[in-house]
Amino acid sequence: MRTQNASQYRLSRPATFSDGATVARSDLLISIVRAGLAGDLAVLRTSVEAIVAEERRKGHHILADRLERALGSVTVSPPVIQPSTGQPGQEAILESVPRRRLDELILPLPVTRQVTQLIEEQRRADLLRAHGMEPRHGVLLSGPPGNGKTSLAETIAEALAVQFFTVCYDTLVGSYLGETNTRLARLFDYVRTVPCVLFFDEFDSIGKERGDVHETGEIKRVVSFLLMQMDRLPSYVVTVAATNHAELLDRAVWRRFQLRLAMPQPSRDALCVFLDRQFESWPEPAGIEAGTLADRMGDVSFAEALEFCQTVRRQHILGLGNRTVREVLREQLDLWASRIASEQSVAARLECSGGRRNLSSG
């Protein structure tokens, strides 16, 4: 499906062929090769299971059994994420290998353009420095959860081919006076040594407004020290901060970021583009237009829509050919509708009880 405003979003669509069965089979084989080369055993297992289901449908039980026995000898490994050890400061960050690309995300056009500009500035930093300029290296992402803030930070690291560091607050924040600042100092001393993307998720938890009378003096000192450390970062360290509550951030935080980008809940058009991409990876037609599915799902984030689509695929794969994608999708939509109805009922009861409390207090 194509929507009227689909051109506002950055698209990356695979080639299509007339023979749907051939496409599905060839996609599975390509997926197996790529997964094998990349060492992604989870994708390898999923792809082989799909071929097993297909062979059983054709009555090729001997081949299916041989594939299952071969698959049973494969151990699925977790993603490549390495806990930081060694140098002082590494204990408060998680180092991961960035894999997501910018053209995989569905972003409002202004966000795509500004991030592309920042990436170009970083890549051509020497030219800017020759003219007395430094590339921008601070990005603040704000918006509701599940709409790509973490993914966008990862794509910046992937585009720049640098390390991706995520700050771990449970290790960073200490219980004793001055302990958090000491750990912050070690963290920033470490990241200055290497070109990287330094990612602060839920930045409002550490960058809160210092004028808040409910916050302690220790938190205010931490915010002041954090801002001082950010000012001292070299331009080859790209700091990306994400928050679901921009209104809680200290006012001085905002000017530390040259790019301040809103990551809103997806529009219907953006959600349709996203769902179309999911449909293209399925081995059978969904039996429903992306726009119709978007209408039935309602106001959801990209993360919620992805989880729904992945649930459909999981259930279809586990069906081993006994259920069609359409049947599974219909079932999951019924479950989705019942869940939404239950959530709305709970919200209505909470609103009603809140109104009664206000009346009684009045």
Secondary structure, 3 states (H helix, E strand, C coil): CCCCCHHHCCCCCCCCCCCHHHHHHHHHHHHHHHHHHHCCHHHHHHHHHHHHHHHHHCCCHHHHHHHHHHHHCCCCCCCCEEECCCCCCHHHEEEECCCCCHHHCCCCHHHHHHHHHHHHHHHCHHHHHHCCCCCCCEEEEECCCCCCHHHHHHHHHHHHCCEEEEECHHHHCCCCCCHHHHHHHHHHHHHCCCCEEEEECCHHHCCECCCCCCCCHHHHHHHHHHHHHHHCCCCCEEEEEEECCHHHECHHHHCCCCEEEECCCCCHHHHHHHHHHHHHCCCCCCCCCHHHHHHHHCCCCHHHHHHHHHHHHHHHHHCCCCCCHHHHHHHHHHHHHHHHHHHHHHHHHHHHHHHHHHHHHC
